[in-house]
Amino acid sequence: MISIDCTIIVPVYFNQDSLKPLYESFIENVFSVNKALSFEVIFINDGSGDNSLDELIKLKSTYNDHKIKIIDLSRNFGQVSAFYAGYSHASGECIVNFSADMQDPTGLITEMISSHLNEKYQIVIGTRTTRDESFFRRITSNIFYTLMKKLSFNNMPRGGFDTALISKDVKDILLQNNEANPFWQGQILWTGFEIKQIPYHRKQRHSGTSKWTFSKKLTYLIDGVLGYSFLPLRLISVIGVVIALMGFLYSIVIFIYKLIGGIPVEGWAPMMIITLLLSGTQMIMLGVIGEYLWRNLSQTRNRRPYIIKKIY
């Protein structure tokens, strides 16, 4: 069996136009610079609805390269599931996750490998200091990672990260966790290994539009918070105590009014306000508890996080 020094995992979802330039950039900025090392690149086609799979097959045929492995999933399971599909088939002593949209410089991989081999870091991440993206994407990203840092991971980089190198040992730990709704970045930070951060500038997409929608970001945020923090449940308890205390005090006020002169008829507005506030608060609480219960059910079902249709 051929020994592999580094595996590069690339999830693919509607990236047909950037795949060939990306691989050519790997050749120029990674393979040729690290000639003493052996590489494999695992492309995971995550249910792309364009010609991404055809482009990958053509790419493999064009370069006739044993470095390229293609995993075709049966449908779109999401980026994180694609990562774990790649982990399960990675042979490298270290593994790098990389985006297919060419927003991240491929030269970053060489810096990561150097930090891993020479400085013995088990985890090396690329942190985005600046980015050529719209104001809306920048502000939502900042809000997302600020909340994650405050609620779940105090070691979360301010701008988050999408590109990371992990050692084979860390990869094995992530696979053993077998979480139903994994928060990939959180799992890496959770391991507790010392992390090297390499700052870089995130460029505009090479082609196409991002499929990382606001709803997907929100779902991922909920997974990160509920999967690694009990703060929402504790917040529910605190709110419950505060509301109960306010209700107790208000009942004393009503009792006093009754003793000194009766209760005025004009009470519809405050009663409706109290009713709506309490019912709204209760629905939010039930929703948070339901999210925890749903994740527990999903974990208990132990369904496969992805289905592989074919491996090239």
Solvent accessible surface area in square Angstrom, and as a share of the most:
residue,aa,sasa,rsa
1,M,218,0.98
2,I,116,0.59
3,S,84,0.54
4,I,15,0.08
5,D,47,0.24
6,C,1,0.01
7,T,0,0.00
8,I,0,0.00
9,I,0,0.00
10,V,0,0.00
11,P,14,0.09
12,V,0,0.00
13,Y,62,0.23
14,F,67,0.28
15,N,15,0.08
16,Q,58,0.26
17,D,85,0.44
18,S,1,0.01
19,L,1,0.00
20,K,98,0.42
21,P,40,0.25
22,L,0,0.00
23,Y,0,0.00
24,E,68,0.31
25,S,20,0.13
26,F,0,0.00
27,I,60,0.31
28,E,119,0.53
29,N,53,0.27
30,V,0,0.00
31,F,23,0.09
32,S,49,0.32
33,V,91,0.52
34,N,23,0.12
35,K,166,0.70
36,A,102,0.79
37,L,46,0.23
38,S,38,0.24
39,F,3,0.01
40,E,15,0.07
41,V,0,0.00
42,I,0,0.00
43,F,0,0.00
44,I,0,0.00
45,N,7,0.04
46,D,3,0.01
47,G,27,0.26
48,S,19,0.13
49,G,64,0.62
50,D,43,0.22
51,N,85,0.44
52,S,0,0.00
53,L,40,0.20
54,D,83,0.43
55,E,49,0.22
56,L,0,0.00
57,I,65,0.33
58,K,119,0.50
59,L,7,0.03
60,K,58,0.25
61,S,82,0.53
62,T,86,0.50
63,Y,68,0.26
64,N,135,0.69
65,D,28,0.15
66,H,132,0.59
67,K,44,0.19
68,I,3,0.01
69,K,55,0.23
70,I,0,0.00
71,I,0,0.00
72,D,9,0.04
73,L,3,0.02
74,S,55,0.36
75,R,142,0.52
76,N,50,0.26
77,F,36,0.15
78,G,25,0.24
79,Q,78,0.35
80,V,23,0.13
81,S,17,0.11
82,A,0,0.00
83,F,5,0.02
84,Y,19,0.07
85,A,0,0.00
86,G,0,0.00
87,Y,1,0.00
88,S,59,0.38
89,H,55,0.25
90,A,11,0.08
91,S,36,0.23
92,G,0,0.00
93,E,91,0.41
94,C,3,0.02
95,I,0,0.00
96,V,0,0.00
97,N,0,0.00
98,F,2,0.01
99,S,17,0.11
100,A,4,0.03
101,D,13,0.07
102,M,36,0.16
103,Q,7,0.03
104,D,3,0.02
105,P,43,0.27
106,T,7,0.04
107,G,29,0.28
108,L,3,0.01
109,I,0,0.00
110,T,30,0.17
111,E,91,0.41
112,M,0,0.00
113,I,4,0.02
114,S,47,0.30
115,S,5,0.03
116,H,30,0.13
117,L,78,0.39
118,N,112,0.58
119,E,94,0.42
120,K,156,0.66
121,Y,44,0.17
122,Q,59,0.26
123,I,0,0.00
124,V,0,0.00
125,I,0,0.00
126,G,0,0.00
127,T,13,0.08
128,R,20,0.07
129,T,92,0.54
130,T,76,0.44
131,R,40,0.15
132,D,60,0.31
133,E,25,0.11
134,S,62,0.40
135,F,142,0.59
136,F,121,0.50
137,R,62,0.23
138,R,92,0.33
139,I,67,0.34
140,T,16,0.09
141,S,9,0.06
142,N,71,0.36
143,I,95,0.48
144,F,15,0.06
145,Y,16,0.06
146,T,63,0.37
147,L,67,0.34
148,M,0,0.00
149,K,81,0.34
150,K,159,0.67
151,L,58,0.29
152,S,28,0.18
153,F,15,0.06
154,N,128,0.66
155,N,66,0.34
156,M,1,0.00
157,P,10,0.06
158,R,204,0.75
159,G,15,0.14
160,G,0,0.00
161,F,0,0.00
162,D,35,0.18
163,T,0,0.00
164,A,0,0.00
165,L,0,0.00
166,I,0,0.00
167,S,7,0.05
168,K,81,0.34
169,D,85,0.44
170,V,0,0.00
171,K,13,0.05
172,D,52,0.27
173,I,53,0.27
174,L,1,0.01
175,L,60,0.30
176,Q,141,0.63
177,N,45,0.23
178,N,82,0.42
179,E,60,0.27
180,A,38,0.30
181,N,38,0.20
182,P,23,0.14
183,F,0,0.00
184,W,5,0.02
185,Q,3,0.01
186,G,0,0.00
187,Q,1,0.00
188,I,0,0.00
189,L,6,0.03
190,W,134,0.47
191,T,30,0.17
192,G,66,0.63
193,F,70,0.29
194,E,131,0.59
195,I,39,0.20
196,K,54,0.23
197,Q,86,0.38
198,I,13,0.07
199,P,86,0.54
200,Y,18,0.07
201,H,78,0.35
202,R,19,0.07
203,K,89,0.38
204,Q,129,0.57
205,R,60,0.22
206,H,92,0.41
207,S,33,0.21
208,G,59,0.57
209,T,95,0.55
210,S,34,0.22
211,K,71,0.30
212,W,88,0.31
213,T,66,0.38
214,F,117,0.49
215,S,72,0.47
216,K,78,0.33
217,K,21,0.09
218,L,83,0.41
219,T,75,0.44
220,Y,26,0.10
221,L,25,0.13
222,I,55,0.28
223,D,17,0.09
224,G,0,0.00
225,V,13,0.08
226,L,19,0.09
227,G,45,0.43
228,Y,49,0.19
229,S,14,0.09
230,F,128,0.53
231,L,70,0.35
232,P,20,0.13
233,L,60,0.30
234,R,151,0.55
235,L,95,0.47
236,I,26,0.13
237,S,67,0.43
238,V,88,0.50
239,I,61,0.31
240,G,31,0.29
241,V,101,0.58
242,V,71,0.41
243,I,48,0.24
244,A,66,0.51
245,L,101,0.50
246,M,121,0.54
247,G,41,0.39
248,F,126,0.52
249,L,94,0.47
250,Y,86,0.33
251,S,55,0.36
252,I,71,0.36
253,V,64,0.37
254,I,67,0.34
255,F,123,0.51
256,I,84,0.43
257,Y,112,0.42
258,K,126,0.53
259,L,120,0.60
260,I,130,0.66
261,G,68,0.65
262,G,30,0.29
263,I,100,0.51
264,P,80,0.50
265,V,146,0.84
266,E,147,0.66
267,G,21,0.20
268,W,190,0.67
269,A,55,0.43
270,P,59,0.37
271,M,103,0.46
272,M,72,0.32
273,I,101,0.51
274,I,57,0.29
275,T,70,0.41
276,L,115,0.57
277,L,117,0.58
278,L,66,0.33
279,S,47,0.30
280,G,32,0.30
281,T,31,0.18
282,Q,103,0.46
283,M,130,0.58
284,I,122,0.62
285,M,30,0.13
286,L,112,0.56
287,G,40,0.38
288,V,34,0.19
289,I,68,0.35
290,G,32,0.31
291,E,61,0.27
292,Y,37,0.14
293,L,112,0.56
294,W,123,0.43
295,R,30,0.11
296,N,96,0.49
297,L,84,0.42
298,S,24,0.16
299,Q,75,0.33
300,T,104,0.60
301,R,118,0.43
302,N,100,0.51
303,R,175,0.64
304,R,168,0.61
305,P,60,0.38
306,Y,30,0.11
307,I,80,0.41
308,I,46,0.23
309,K,147,0.62
310,K,109,0.46
311,I,78,0.40
312,Y,72,0.27
